[in-house]
Amino acid sequence: SFFRDPQAFEVLLQKGLPSLVEGKQDGATLRVWVAGCSTGEEAYSLAILIREYLTLQKLRLAVQVFASDLDSRAIEIARAGIYPIGIAGDISPERLQRFFTKEDSNYRVKKEIRDLVVFAQHNILTDAPFTKLDLVSCRNLLIYLEAKAQQKILPLFHYALKPKGILLLGSSETIGGFENLFAPIDRKWKLFRRTAEPSTLPHLHRFHGESMKAANETRADSAVPRPSIPDLIHQVLVARYAPASVVVNARGEVVYIHGRTGTYLEPAPGPPTHHLVEMAREGLQHDLASALHQAASREDEVVHRDVQVKSDRGLIAVTVRVKRISEPEALQGLFLVTFDTVREEKPAAGKGAAARSSAPLKKGESGLMRELEFTKQRLQRTVEELQTSNEELKSTNEELQSTNEELQSTNEELETAKEELQSLNEELLTVNAELQGKLDALAEANDDLQNLLNSTEVATIFLDNELCIKRFTSEAKRVSNLIASDAGRPLSDIVSKLTDDRLLDDAQSVLQTLIIQEREIQALDGSWFFMRILPYRTAKNTIDGLVLTFLDITKIKEAERVVQAARTIAASFVETVREPLLLLDDQLRVVRANQSFYRTFQLTPRDVEQQLLYHLCGGAWNIPDLRRQLEEVLPKCTSFKDFILDKTFPQIGRKIMALNGHRLEQAVGQPGRILLAMEEVKAGGKAAEKAKE
């Protein structure tokens, strides 16, 4: 929810933000990371809080909020920035009005806040973290992780934050055993400041040699498989014949100890240490340090022989061997140090009294001679090492001089590159300004398009190639239950308001065949729409979905119904009239005749309809005067009455009839019609006499 735990936001506002903006110059950026942002409420809440604070303090700082989560669906919802109307219970009316826009039954985050937040799918345990951050908010994520994962994430936050950066946790979360990394600002609401403790990027690389253990670690009790007989024999042979050995890392720290090393090593006075050289006995430290130094730059084994070591039993001669471990891969980077005792110096037993009397003197002289010889050998080794170091230093000095010349040349190239970059930066600024202008024009065109679609009052729905909603006009809500947050949902998930359930099938058919479909369709409320489905073509003439339009034709349908009713009534009137009637088009073809005409002339509709009047009844109607009268009715809007026709017709014989012709008005754009009415005249009557004349 928005502004969850309002007191925590208040503490951040009062105790956190002032120190974060302190010392920042105008134009600087305040960088924030919201880890585990879910659907974005926390990220938007922080963006709103920071925007309000900067406005209140009249500070001109840029704000960049990175919001990450593992759930891609949650990230999509957060990016849309559309939330249900229920958020009004968590946000004050002032903030709702300033930072949100109401759309139907939802609220949308305004652009000024949306542009501050960048959402990304991100795995906090495996992906690289955001860096150089002023504030990290990770509320109610740690409680869902195991202790091992928590121990990795908290150092990661320390690495990601700037010095004196701030960490905000959930009310049920703690920093555990990392008091050296974070100092509390407010313990109740879990607000912490990053300490100056040095940190590195945490990683998962660990040393897992099964046959080794660190001297400073205690292995946890675990179920170990029972060793086999060959394994036990191997262990006995190693213990019997393998020399006393120590495995150290590149820093000289003991990783593993094998055999009896007490003759060569002993705990150093002072605080506990695991550094091998500091643990070495008197006489061994110098050669051991030298051998380790040489082995660090060589692949072959380094051997120092006849090293005089003072042990509990006196001086002993020891051979020290140091070798870099290259296999197996898990042990690469470590060094194996072995100790071999060559001999122990013991006083020789004298014979006779003279020997016994001179024993103390010889014993002292022998010890001095051995010590002198040992000192000479050590001095010789030191001189040789010094000469080697001098030669290496000379070579290094020459390389440094060459490197210095290269750096000077590189510096000149960098100066040239800097000028080019400045020029390129100016070009980029120009291009950026042009792009901004295009973005503004695109936004204006989008607004024009939206207003155009709304002004047409045509329900329009845009679908992508997966038949998911891209956008729609407000009128589209008349044909389906669409709301603003339905963008991105499949069309099949939307409840239709139409009586026809073939909409989805029609859409799939058009997407496959690219053939436009049109038909009339009725809504559940009785409204009628003219539906048209056509492919959505891009400027590159590629198909990128469909466009569905629904034109309201309810009034047209009503008008058609009224016209049809009128036609039905008119047809009923025509059929009830006793006199024969003909309806002619502008070519004098018979459009329709009533039953009285068929009975009078003993004809069928097949003989009459769509036939020229002059061809009926074997040409009996082909009368020049009658033809002239009929051809003038439509162009001149005239009519005629009592045109006497005296003809002998097939099948019925002679008929004397008075004909009346009238123009029938049609709808605009429709061809005219002529109504020809016939009234039979009895022989001997006035009409008949007139016909004779």
C-alpha positions as CSV (number, residue, x, y, z in Angstrom):
1,S,0.0,0.0,0.0
2,F,1.0,3.6,-0.3
3,F,2.8,5.2,2.7
4,R,2.7,2.0,4.7
5,D,3.7,2.8,8.3
6,P,3.3,6.6,8.1
7,Q,5.5,7.1,11.1
8,A,8.4,5.5,9.3
9,F,8.0,8.0,6.5
10,E,7.8,10.9,9.0
11,V,11.1,9.7,10.6
12,L,12.7,9.5,7.2
13,L,11.5,13.0,6.4
14,Q,12.7,14.5,9.7
15,K,15.9,12.6,10.4
16,G,17.0,11.1,7.0
17,L,16.4,13.4,4.1
18,P,18.0,16.6,5.6
19,S,21.4,14.8,5.9
20,L,21.1,13.3,2.4
21,V,20.6,16.7,0.7
22,E,23.2,18.4,2.9
23,G,26.1,19.6,0.8
24,K,24.6,18.6,-2.6
25,Q,25.0,21.3,-5.3
26,D,22.2,22.4,-7.5
27,G,21.7,19.9,-10.3
28,A,23.1,17.0,-8.3
29,T,21.2,13.7,-8.3
30,L,19.6,12.1,-5.2
31,R,19.8,8.3,-6.0
32,V,17.3,5.9,-4.2
33,W,16.9,2.1,-4.5
34,V,13.7,0.3,-3.5
35,A,14.6,-3.4,-3.3
36,G,11.6,-5.7,-3.5
37,C,9.2,-3.0,-4.8
38,S,6.4,-5.4,-5.6
39,T,3.7,-3.4,-7.6
40,G,5.4,0.0,-7.0
41,E,3.5,1.6,-4.2
42,E,6.6,2.0,-2.0
43,A,8.7,3.4,-4.8
44,Y,6.0,6.0,-5.7
45,S,5.5,6.9,-2.0
46,L,9.2,7.7,-1.6
47,A,9.3,9.7,-4.9
48,I,6.3,11.8,-3.7
49,L,7.9,12.3,-0.2
50,I,11.2,13.4,-1.7
51,R,9.5,15.7,-4.3
52,E,7.5,17.4,-1.5
53,Y,10.6,17.9,0.6
54,L,12.7,19.3,-2.2
55,T,9.8,21.7,-3.2
56,L,9.4,22.8,0.5
57,Q,13.1,23.4,0.9
58,K,13.3,25.1,-2.6
59,L,16.2,22.7,-3.6
60,R,16.9,22.1,-7.3
61,L,18.1,18.5,-7.2
62,A,17.4,15.7,-9.6
63,V,15.8,12.5,-8.2
64,Q,16.3,9.0,-9.5
65,V,14.5,6.1,-7.8
66,F,15.4,2.6,-8.9
67,A,12.7,0.1,-8.0
68,S,13.4,-3.6,-8.5
69,D,11.6,-6.9,-8.0
70,L,11.9,-10.5,-9.1
71,D,8.3,-10.7,-10.2
72,S,8.0,-9.5,-13.8
73,R,4.2,-9.2,-13.6
74,A,4.5,-7.0,-10.6
75,I,7.0,-4.8,-12.5
76,E,4.5,-4.4,-15.4
77,I,1.8,-3.3,-13.0
78,A,4.2,-0.8,-11.3
79,R,5.3,0.6,-14.7
80,A,1.6,1.2,-15.7
81,G,1.1,3.3,-12.6
82,I,-2.6,2.6,-12.4
83,Y,-4.2,1.7,-9.0
84,P,-7.7,1.0,-7.8
85,I,-9.8,3.7,-6.2
86,G,-9.3,2.2,-2.8
87,I,-5.9,3.8,-2.5
88,A,-7.7,7.0,-1.5
89,G,-7.8,5.5,2.0
90,D,-4.0,5.5,2.2
91,I,-3.2,8.9,0.5
92,S,-4.3,12.3,1.6
93,P,-6.8,14.2,-0.7
94,E,-4.1,16.8,-1.3
95,R,-1.6,14.2,-2.6
96,L,-4.3,12.5,-4.6
97,Q,-5.1,15.8,-6.3
98,R,-1.5,16.8,-6.9
99,F,0.2,13.5,-7.9
100,F,-2.7,11.3,-9.3
101,T,-5.2,11.6,-12.1
102,K,-8.6,9.8,-11.8
103,E,-9.5,7.6,-14.7
104,D,-12.9,5.8,-14.4
105,S,-12.7,3.7,-11.2
106,N,-8.8,4.0,-11.0
107,Y,-6.1,6.5,-10.2
108,R,-3.1,7.0,-12.4
109,V,0.3,8.3,-11.2
110,K,1.0,11.7,-12.9
111,K,3.9,12.0,-15.3
112,E,6.1,14.2,-12.9
113,I,6.3,11.4,-10.4
114,R,6.3,8.5,-12.9
115,D,9.3,9.9,-14.6
116,L,11.3,9.8,-11.4
117,V,11.1,6.0,-11.0
118,V,12.8,3.4,-13.1
119,F,11.5,-0.1,-12.7
120,A,13.5,-3.2,-13.4
121,Q,13.3,-7.0,-12.9
122,H,16.2,-7.9,-10.6
123,N,17.3,-10.8,-8.5
124,I,18.9,-9.2,-5.4
125,L,20.8,-12.4,-4.5
126,T,22.5,-13.0,-7.9
127,D,22.3,-9.7,-10.0
128,A,24.8,-6.9,-9.5
129,P,23.4,-4.2,-7.2
130,F,22.8,-0.5,-8.0
131,T,25.6,1.6,-6.7
132,K,26.5,5.1,-5.4
133,L,23.1,5.3,-3.7
134,D,22.0,7.9,-1.1
135,L,19.1,5.8,0.2
136,V,18.1,2.1,0.1
137,S,14.6,1.1,1.2
138,C,14.2,-2.7,1.7
139,R,11.1,-3.0,3.8
140,N,9.6,-6.4,4.6
141,L,11.8,-8.3,2.2
142,L,14.4,-9.7,4.6
143,I,11.8,-11.4,6.7
144,Y,11.0,-13.8,3.8
145,L,14.7,-14.8,3.3
146,E,16.8,-17.3,5.2
147,A,19.5,-16.1,7.5
148,K,22.2,-17.0,5.0
149,A,20.7,-14.8,2.3
150,Q,20.2,-11.9,4.8
151,Q,23.9,-12.1,5.7
152,K,24.7,-11.6,2.0
153,I,22.2,-8.8,1.3
154,L,23.1,-6.5,4.2
155,P,26.8,-6.2,3.2
156,L,25.6,-5.7,-0.3
157,F,23.5,-2.7,0.8
158,H,26.6,-1.3,2.6
159,Y,28.6,-1.7,-0.6
160,A,25.9,0.0,-2.7
161,L,25.4,3.1,-0.5
162,K,27.5,6.2,-0.6
163,P,29.4,7.2,2.6
164,K,26.7,8.3,5.2
165,G,24.0,6.8,3.0
166,I,20.8,5.7,4.7
167,L,19.2,2.2,4.9
168,L,15.4,1.9,5.7
169,L,14.2,-1.5,6.8
170,G,10.7,-2.9,7.8
171,S,9.5,-2.6,11.4
172,S,10.0,-6.3,11.9
173,E,13.6,-6.5,10.5
174,T,17.0,-5.9,12.0
175,I,20.6,-5.6,10.8
176,G,21.6,-8.6,12.8
177,G,25.3,-8.9,13.5
178,F,26.3,-6.0,11.1
179,E,26.5,-3.2,13.7
180,N,29.9,-2.4,12.3
181,L,28.3,-1.6,8.9
182,F,25.3,0.4,10.0
183,A,24.7,2.8,12.8
184,P,21.1,3.4,14.1
185,I,19.4,6.7,13.5
186,D,16.0,5.5,14.8
187,R,15.8,2.0,16.2
188,K,12.1,1.8,16.4
189,W,11.5,2.6,12.7
190,K,14.6,0.8,11.6
191,L,16.4,3.8,10.0
192,F,20.2,3.3,9.8
193,R,23.2,5.2,8.5
194,R,26.1,3.6,6.6
195,T,29.4,3.5,8.6
196,A,32.8,4.2,7.1
197,E,33.8,0.5,7.5
198,P,35.5,-0.6,4.2
199,S,33.5,-2.9,2.1
200,T,33.8,-4.9,-1.1
201,L,31.2,-6.3,-3.4
202,P,29.9,-9.6,-1.8
203,H,30.2,-12.7,-3.9
204,L,29.5,-16.4,-3.7
205,H,33.0,-17.6,-4.3
206,R,34.0,-19.9,-1.3
207,F,36.8,-22.4,-0.7
208,H,35.2,-25.9,-0.5
209,G,38.2,-28.4,-0.3
210,E,36.8,-31.5,1.3
211,S,40.1,-32.5,2.8
212,M,40.9,-29.1,4.3
213,K,39.6,-26.9,7.0
214,A,40.6,-23.4,8.1
215,A,42.5,-23.3,11.4
216,N,40.2,-20.6,12.6
217,E,36.9,-22.4,11.8
218,T,35.1,-25.2,13.5
219,R,33.3,-27.7,11.3
220,A,29.7,-28.2,12.3
221,D,28.7,-31.7,13.3
222,S,27.2,-33.5,10.4
223,A,26.4,-37.0,9.2
224,V,29.6,-38.2,7.6
225,P,29.6,-41.4,5.5
226,R,31.6,-44.3,7.1
227,P,35.0,-44.4,5.3
228,S,35.9,-47.5,3.3
229,I,38.9,-49.7,4.0
230,P,41.0,-48.2,1.1
231,D,40.3,-44.7,2.5
232,L,41.4,-45.8,6.0
233,I,44.6,-47.3,4.6
234,H,45.2,-44.1,2.6
235,Q,44.9,-42.0,5.7
236,V,47.4,-44.2,7.6
237,L,50.0,-44.0,4.8
238,V,49.6,-40.2,4.6
239,A,50.0,-39.8,8.3
240,R,53.0,-42.2,8.3
241,Y,55.0,-40.9,5.3
242,A,53.8,-37.4,4.3
243,P,55.9,-34.6,5.8
244,A,54.6,-32.0,8.1
245,S,52.8,-29.6,5.9
246,V,50.8,-26.3,5.9
247,V,48.5,-24.9,3.2
248,V,48.3,-21.1,3.2
249,N,46.5,-18.5,1.0
250,A,48.1,-15.6,-0.9
251,R,48.2,-13.5,2.3
252,G,50.2,-16.2,4.1
253,E,47.2,-17.2,6.4
254,V,47.0,-20.8,7.4
255,V,44.1,-22.7,5.7
256,Y,45.0,-26.2,6.6
257,I,47.6,-28.0,8.8
258,H,48.8,-31.6,8.3
259,G,51.0,-33.7,10.5
260,R,53.1,-32.7,13.5
261,T,54.2,-29.1,12.9
262,G,55.0,-28.2,16.5
263,T,58.8,-28.6,15.8
264,Y,58.6,-25.8,13.3
265,L,55.6,-23.7,14.4
266,E,54.4,-22.3,17.7
267,P,51.7,-19.7,18.7
268,A,53.1,-16.2,18.5
269,P,52.8,-14.0,21.7
270,G,50.0,-11.5,21.7
271,P,46.6,-11.6,20.0
272,P,45.8,-14.9,18.2
273,T,47.1,-15.0,14.7
274,H,47.0,-17.5,11.8
275,H,49.8,-15.9,9.8
276,L,52.3,-18.6,9.0
277,V,55.5,-16.4,9.3
278,E,54.4,-15.1,12.7
279,M,53.9,-18.6,13.9
280,A,57.3,-19.8,12.7
281,R,60.0,-20.7,15.3
282,E,63.2,-18.7,15.8
283,G,65.5,-19.1,12.8
284,L,62.7,-20.1,10.4
285,Q,60.9,-16.8,9.9
286,H,63.4,-15.2,7.5
287,D,63.7,-18.2,5.1
288,L,60.0,-19.0,5.3
289,A,59.0,-15.4,4.4
290,S,61.6,-15.3,1.6
291,A,60.4,-18.7,0.2
292,L,56.7,-17.5,0.2
293,H,57.6,-14.3,-1.6
294,Q,59.6,-16.2,-4.3
295,A,56.8,-18.8,-4.8
296,A,54.2,-16.0,-5.4
297,S,56.0,-15.1,-8.6
298,R,57.1,-18.5,-9.8
299,E,55.4,-21.7,-10.9
300,D,58.2,-24.1,-9.8
301,E,59.0,-25.3,-6.3
302,V,61.1,-23.0,-4.0
303,V,63.5,-24.9,-1.8
304,H,65.6,-23.5,1.1
305,R,67.9,-26.2,2.5
306,D,69.8,-26.5,5.8
307,V,67.7,-23.8,7.6
308,Q,68.8,-23.8,11.3
309,V,65.7,-23.7,13.5
310,K,65.8,-23.5,17.3
311,S,63.4,-26.2,18.6
312,D,62.7,-27.5,22.1
313,R,65.4,-30.1,21.6
314,G,68.0,-27.6,20.3
315,L,69.1,-26.5,16.8
316,I,67.8,-28.6,13.9
317,A,68.5,-28.4,10.2
318,V,65.3,-28.1,8.2
319,T,64.5,-28.2,4.4
320,V,61.6,-25.8,3.6
321,R,59.7,-26.3,0.3
322,V,57.0,-24.0,-1.0
323,K,54.9,-24.8,-4.1
324,R,52.0,-23.0,-5.7
325,I,49.0,-25.4,-6.0
326,S,47.6,-25.5,-9.6
327,E,45.3,-28.6,-9.3
328,P,42.6,-29.3,-8.5
329,E,40.8,-26.1,-9.6
330,A,39.2,-25.7,-6.2
331,L,42.6,-25.2,-4.6
332,Q,44.1,-22.8,-7.1
333,G,45.7,-19.8,-5.6
334,L,46.9,-21.6,-2.4
335,F,50.4,-22.6,-1.5
336,L,51.7,-25.9,0.0
337,V,54.5,-25.5,2.6
338,T,56.4,-28.7,3.7
339,F,59.0,-29.1,6.5
340,D,61.7,-31.9,6.5
341,T,64.1,-32.3,9.4
342,V,67.5,-33.1,8.0
343,R,69.4,-33.6,11.2
344,E,69.5,-32.7,14.9
345,E,72.8,-31.4,16.4
346,K,73.8,-33.4,19.4
347,P,77.1,-33.1,21.4
348,A,79.7,-35.9,20.8
349,A,80.7,-38.0,23.8
350,G,84.4,-37.6,24.8
351,K,86.8,-40.4,25.8
352,G,88.9,-40.3,29.0
353,A,89.4,-37.6,31.5
354,A,91.0,-35.2,29.0
355,A,88.0,-35.4,26.8
356,R,85.7,-34.8,29.7
357,S,87.7,-31.9,30.9
358,S,87.7,-30.2,27.5
359,A,84.0,-31.1,26.8
360,P,82.5,-27.7,28.0
361,L,85.0,-25.7,25.8
362,K,84.5,-27.9,22.7
363,K,80.7,-27.8,23.2
364,G,80.7,-24.0,23.3
365,E,83.1,-23.7,20.4
366,S,81.1,-26.2,18.3
367,G,77.9,-24.2,19.0
368,L,79.5,-21.0,18.0
369,M,80.9,-22.5,14.8
370,R,77.6,-23.9,13.8
371,E,75.9,-20.6,14.5
372,L,78.6,-18.7,12.5
373,E,78.3,-21.1,9.6
374,F,74.5,-20.7,9.7
375,T,74.9,-16.9,9.7
376,K,77.3,-17.0,6.8
377,Q,74.8,-19.1,4.8
378,R,71.9,-16.9,5.6
379,L,74.0,-13.8,4.7
380,Q,75.0,-15.4,1.4
381,R,71.4,-16.1,0.6
382,T,70.4,-12.6,1.6
383,V,73.1,-11.1,-0.6
384,E,72.0,-13.3,-3.5
385,E,68.4,-12.3,-3.0
386,L,69.4,-8.6,-2.7
387,Q,71.4,-8.9,-6.0
388,T,68.4,-10.5,-7.6
389,S,66.1,-7.8,-6.2
390,N,68.4,-5.1,-7.5
391,E,68.4,-6.6,-11.0
392,E,64.6,-6.9,-10.8
393,L,64.3,-3.3,-9.7
394,K,66.5,-2.1,-12.5
395,S,64.4,-4.0,-15.0
396,T,61.3,-2.6,-13.3
397,N,62.7,0.9,-13.4
398,E,63.3,0.6,-17.2
399,E,59.8,-0.7,-17.7
400,L,58.4,2.2,-15.6
401,Q,60.4,4.7,-17.7
402,S,59.0,3.1,-20.9
403,T,55.5,3.1,-19.3
404,N,55.9,6.7,-18.4
405,E,56.7,7.7,-22.0
406,E,53.7,5.6,-23.1
407,L,51.5,7.4,-20.5
408,Q,52.6,10.8,-21.7
409,S,51.7,9.8,-25.2
410,T,48.4,8.4,-24.0
411,N,47.8,11.6,-22.1
412,E,48.2,13.6,-25.3
413,E,45.8,11.2,-27.0
414,L,43.4,11.6,-24.1
415,E,43.5,15.4,-24.5
416,T,42.6,15.0,-28.1
417,A,39.9,12.5,-27.3
418,K,38.6,14.9,-24.6
419,E,38.2,17.7,-27.2
420,E,36.5,15.2,-29.5
421,L,34.2,14.1,-26.7
422,Q,33.3,17.8,-25.9
423,S,32.4,18.3,-29.6
424,L,30.5,15.0,-29.5
425,N,28.7,16.1,-26.3
426,E,27.6,19.3,-28.0
427,E,26.3,17.3,-30.9
428,L,24.5,15.0,-28.5
429,L,22.9,18.0,-26.8
430,T,21.7,19.2,-30.1
431,V,20.4,15.7,-31.0
432,N,18.8,15.5,-27.5
433,A,17.0,18.8,-28.1
434,E,15.7,17.5,-31.4
435,L,14.6,14.3,-29.8
436,Q,12.8,16.2,-27.1
437,G,11.1,18.3,-29.8
438,K,10.0,15.1,-31.5
439,L,8.8,13.6,-28.2
440,D,6.7,16.8,-27.6
441,A,5.3,16.5,-31.2
442,L,4.6,12.8,-30.6
443,A,2.8,13.6,-27.3
444,E,0.8,16.3,-29.1
445,A,-0.1,13.9,-31.9
446,N,-1.1,11.3,-29.4
447,D,-3.4,13.9,-27.7
448,D,-4.9,14.8,-31.0
449,L,-5.5,11.2,-31.9
450,Q,-7.1,10.6,-28.5
451,N,-9.4,13.6,-28.9
452,L,-10.2,12.6,-32.4
453,L,-11.2,9.1,-31.4
454,N,-13.3,10.4,-28.6
455,S,-15.0,13.0,-30.8
456,T,-16.1,10.4,-33.4
457,E,-18.3,8.6,-30.9
458,V,-17.2,5.4,-32.6
459,A,-16.3,2.6,-30.2
460,T,-12.8,1.6,-31.2
461,I,-10.6,-1.1,-29.7
462,F,-6.9,-1.7,-30.7
463,L,-5.5,-5.2,-30.3
464,D,-1.9,-6.5,-30.7
465,N,-0.9,-9.6,-32.5
466,E,-1.7,-11.7,-29.4
467,L,-5.2,-10.2,-29.3
468,C,-4.4,-8.3,-26.2
469,I,-5.9,-4.8,-25.5
470,K,-3.5,-2.0,-26.5
471,R,-5.9,0.9,-26.1
472,F,-9.6,1.8,-26.6
473,T,-12.0,4.8,-26.7
474,S,-14.5,5.6,-24.0
475,E,-17.3,4.5,-26.3
476,A,-15.9,1.0,-26.3
477,K,-17.4,0.5,-22.8
478,R,-20.8,0.2,-24.5
479,V,-19.8,-3.1,-26.2
480,S,-17.6,-4.6,-23.4
481,N,-16.8,-4.2,-19.7
482,L,-13.6,-2.3,-20.2
483,I,-11.7,-0.3,-17.6
484,A,-8.5,1.7,-17.8
485,S,-6.4,-1.0,-16.2
486,D,-7.5,-3.6,-18.8
487,A,-4.7,-2.5,-21.2
488,G,-2.5,-5.5,-21.8
489,R,-5.2,-8.1,-20.9
490,P,-6.3,-10.7,-23.5
491,L,-9.6,-9.9,-25.4
492,S,-10.9,-13.3,-24.3
493,D,-10.7,-12.1,-20.6
494,I,-13.1,-9.2,-21.2
495,V,-16.8,-9.7,-20.7
496,S,-18.7,-8.7,-23.8
497,K,-22.0,-6.8,-23.9
498,L,-22.9,-8.2,-27.3
499,T,-25.5,-10.9,-28.1
500,D,-23.1,-12.4,-30.6
501,D,-20.3,-14.5,-29.1
502,R,-18.3,-14.8,-32.3
503,L,-16.2,-11.7,-31.8
504,L,-13.0,-13.5,-30.8
505,D,-13.3,-16.0,-33.7
506,D,-13.8,-13.1,-36.1
507,A,-10.7,-11.3,-34.8
508,Q,-8.6,-14.5,-35.1
509,S,-9.9,-15.0,-38.7
510,V,-9.0,-11.4,-39.8
511,L,-5.5,-11.7,-38.2
512,Q,-4.9,-14.9,-40.2
513,T,-6.5,-14.0,-43.5
514,L,-6.2,-10.2,-43.4
515,I,-9.7,-10.0,-44.9
516,I,-11.8,-7.3,-43.4
517,Q,-15.0,-8.4,-41.8
518,E,-18.2,-6.3,-41.5
519,R,-21.6,-7.1,-40.1
520,E,-24.4,-5.7,-38.0
521,I,-24.4,-6.8,-34.4
522,Q,-26.8,-6.2,-31.4
523,A,-25.9,-5.4,-27.8
524,L,-27.6,-6.8,-24.8
525,D,-29.3,-3.5,-24.1
526,G,-31.0,-3.6,-27.6
527,S,-28.6,-1.2,-29.3
528,W,-27.4,-2.0,-32.8
529,F,-23.8,-1.5,-34.1
530,F,-22.1,-1.9,-37.4
531,M,-19.0,-3.9,-36.6
532,R,-15.8,-3.6,-38.7
533,I,-12.6,-5.6,-38.0
534,L,-9.6,-4.8,-40.1
535,P,-5.8,-5.3,-39.7
536,Y,-3.6,-2.7,-38.1
537,R,-0.9,-1.7,-40.6
538,T,2.2,0.2,-39.6
539,A,4.0,2.8,-41.6
540,K,6.3,0.0,-42.9
541,N,3.2,-1.9,-44.0
542,T,3.6,-4.6,-41.4
543,I,0.7,-6.1,-39.5
544,D,0.8,-5.2,-35.8
545,G,-2.6,-6.2,-34.5
546,L,-6.2,-5.4,-35.3
547,V,-8.6,-2.4,-35.2
548,L,-12.2,-3.1,-34.1
549,T,-14.8,-0.3,-34.7
550,F,-18.4,-0.3,-33.6
551,L,-20.7,2.3,-35.2
552,D,-24.0,2.9,-33.5
553,I,-26.7,2.3,-36.0
554,T,-29.6,2.1,-33.5
555,K,-31.4,5.1,-35.1
556,I,-30.9,3.7,-38.6
557,K,-32.3,0.4,-37.5
558,E,-35.3,2.1,-35.9
559,A,-35.8,4.1,-39.1
560,E,-35.7,0.9,-41.2
561,R,-38.2,-0.7,-38.9
562,V,-40.5,2.3,-39.3
563,V,-40.1,2.2,-43.1
564,Q,-40.7,-1.5,-43.2
565,A,-43.8,-1.1,-41.2
566,A,-45.0,1.6,-43.5
567,R,-44.2,-0.6,-46.5
568,T,-46.2,-3.4,-44.9
569,I,-49.1,-1.1,-44.3
570,A,-48.9,0.3,-47.9
571,A,-48.7,-3.2,-49.3
572,S,-51.8,-4.1,-47.3
573,F,-53.7,-1.1,-48.7
574,V,-52.6,-2.1,-52.2
575,E,-53.8,-5.6,-51.8
576,T,-57.2,-4.5,-50.5
577,V,-57.9,-2.2,-53.5
578,R,-60.2,-3.8,-56.1
579,E,-58.8,-2.0,-59.1
580,P,-55.7,-3.3,-60.8
581,L,-52.5,-1.4,-59.9
582,L,-49.0,-1.4,-61.3
583,L,-45.8,0.1,-59.8
584,L,-43.3,1.1,-62.5
585,D,-39.7,2.3,-62.3
586,D,-38.1,5.0,-64.3
587,Q,-37.5,2.5,-67.2
588,L,-41.2,1.6,-67.1
589,R,-40.5,-1.9,-65.8
590,V,-43.0,-3.5,-63.5
591,V,-41.7,-3.4,-59.9
592,R,-44.8,-4.8,-58.4
593,A,-48.5,-5.5,-59.2
594,N,-51.5,-6.2,-56.9
595,Q,-53.6,-9.4,-56.9
596,S,-56.4,-7.6,-58.7
597,F,-54.1,-7.0,-61.7
598,Y,-53.1,-10.7,-61.8
599,R,-56.8,-11.8,-61.6
600,T,-58.0,-9.3,-64.2
601,F,-55.4,-10.2,-66.8
602,Q,-55.0,-13.8,-65.7
603,L,-51.2,-13.4,-65.3
604,T,-48.7,-14.5,-62.7
605,P,-45.9,-12.5,-60.9
606,R,-43.4,-14.4,-63.1
607,D,-45.1,-13.1,-66.2
608,V,-45.2,-9.5,-64.9
609,E,-42.4,-8.4,-62.5
610,Q,-39.3,-6.9,-64.0
611,Q,-40.9,-6.9,-67.4
612,L,-41.3,-3.7,-69.6
613,L,-44.9,-2.5,-69.6
614,Y,-44.9,-2.6,-73.5
615,H,-44.1,-6.3,-73.5
616,L,-47.0,-7.4,-71.3
617,C,-49.9,-9.3,-72.8
618,G,-48.3,-9.8,-76.1
619,G,-47.6,-6.0,-76.6
620,A,-51.2,-4.9,-75.9
621,W,-49.8,-2.1,-73.7
622,N,-47.5,-0.7,-76.4
623,I,-49.6,2.4,-77.1
624,P,-47.6,5.5,-78.2
625,D,-49.9,8.0,-76.4
626,L,-49.7,6.0,-73.2
627,R,-46.0,5.7,-73.5
628,R,-45.6,9.4,-74.0
629,Q,-47.8,10.2,-71.0
630,L,-45.8,7.8,-68.7
631,E,-42.4,9.0,-69.8
632,E,-43.3,12.6,-68.8
633,V,-44.5,11.7,-65.3
634,L,-41.1,11.4,-63.6
635,P,-39.0,14.1,-65.4
636,K,-41.8,16.7,-65.4
637,C,-43.4,15.6,-62.1
638,T,-46.7,15.4,-63.9
639,S,-49.7,13.0,-63.7
640,F,-52.6,12.0,-65.9
641,K,-56.1,10.9,-65.4
642,D,-58.8,9.0,-67.4
643,F,-56.6,7.8,-70.2
644,I,-59.0,5.5,-72.0
645,L,-57.6,2.2,-73.1
646,D,-59.7,0.0,-75.4
647,K,-57.7,-3.2,-76.3
648,T,-58.2,-6.9,-76.8
649,F,-56.0,-8.8,-74.5
650,P,-55.1,-12.5,-74.8
651,Q,-57.1,-14.9,-72.7
652,I,-59.5,-12.2,-71.5
653,G,-60.6,-10.5,-74.7
654,R,-61.6,-6.9,-75.0
655,K,-61.2,-4.5,-72.1
656,I,-62.1,-0.8,-71.8
657,M,-60.2,0.9,-68.9
658,A,-59.5,4.4,-67.7
659,L,-55.9,4.7,-66.6
660,N,-54.5,7.2,-64.0
661,G,-50.8,7.8,-63.6
662,H,-49.1,9.4,-60.5
663,R,-45.5,10.0,-59.4
664,L,-44.5,8.3,-56.0
665,E,-42.0,10.3,-53.9
666,Q,-38.9,8.3,-52.8
667,A,-36.1,8.9,-50.3
668,V,-33.2,11.1,-51.4
669,G,-31.0,9.3,-53.9
670,Q,-33.6,6.6,-54.6
671,P,-35.0,6.3,-58.2
672,G,-38.6,7.5,-58.8
673,R,-41.6,5.3,-59.1
674,I,-44.9,5.6,-61.1
675,L,-48.2,4.2,-59.8
676,L,-50.5,3.2,-62.7
677,A,-54.1,2.6,-61.6
678,M,-56.8,1.0,-63.8
679,E,-60.6,1.3,-63.7
680,E,-62.7,-0.9,-65.9
681,V,-65.3,1.1,-68.1
682,K,-68.6,-0.5,-69.1
683,A,-69.4,-0.6,-72.8
684,G,-72.0,2.1,-73.7
685,G,-71.0,4.3,-70.9
686,K,-69.8,7.9,-71.3
687,A,-66.2,6.8,-71.0
688,A,-66.7,4.2,-73.6
689,E,-68.3,6.7,-76.0
690,K,-65.4,9.1,-75.4
691,A,-63.1,6.3,-76.4
692,K,-64.9,5.8,-79.6
693,E,-64.6,9.4,-80.5
